[in-house]
Amino acid sequence: MIKKKYMISGLSILEALVSTAIVGIGFIAILQMTNFSVQSIDNSGERTKANFLTEMIAEDVIGSKDSYYGEDPNNKDIKFNSQTGEFELNGKSVDNFSSHLSKTKWTPTLKCGGANTTTATAAQKKEDIYESQKIDAPRNKMDKWNTIFQENRFLKCKSSAEEKKLQVFKICRWNDETKCHYKVDSVYDEPLYMGRVEMRLNNGKKRKYLYFQTDYKLKK
């Protein structure tokens, strides 16, 4: 009788420890899978938003390709100089959006989690990104980009390894480094402007690129 009671006395200490370890491992595995799923959904959402914002920048540049940087587009004193191939106002060269971006790339100052700067508070954020309108479309577009990215309105910025920038490369038939970045024989009368939007996401581990012609013209 004593032997039978000993056999049905329950789990031994070793069996209880093994069972607890098995249950604990399973519970931790479920938590890890859940955490991975949440992170995967978050990263996928960030990439989707990055695609949208990248295309927004390209559309803004192409849509304002004929606008002059810092000048009123309705100014009739802006003339085309056939000798220099540039637009001028009172004898001074005037850059359109593509030409300006080819001389100065756009890179916003990001406020990231790992950087020295802090994220702007809700009170510091502009409710209207077009609150202070300028006379030209290029500066208004760039102000919009700065507001969106510097205040982390849509994309999260986790560390200083992340970066957002726009570069425009001027391509000509002639080889003149002071005027053009690259020489291509297939480019004839007018120079060609190629833009590249680059976005580094997820601590710089993921990169998004978009190449497009900034001065794109429809063929008749």
Disulfide bonds with the S-S distance in Angstrom:
Cys112-Cys157 1.73
Cys172-Cys180 1.64
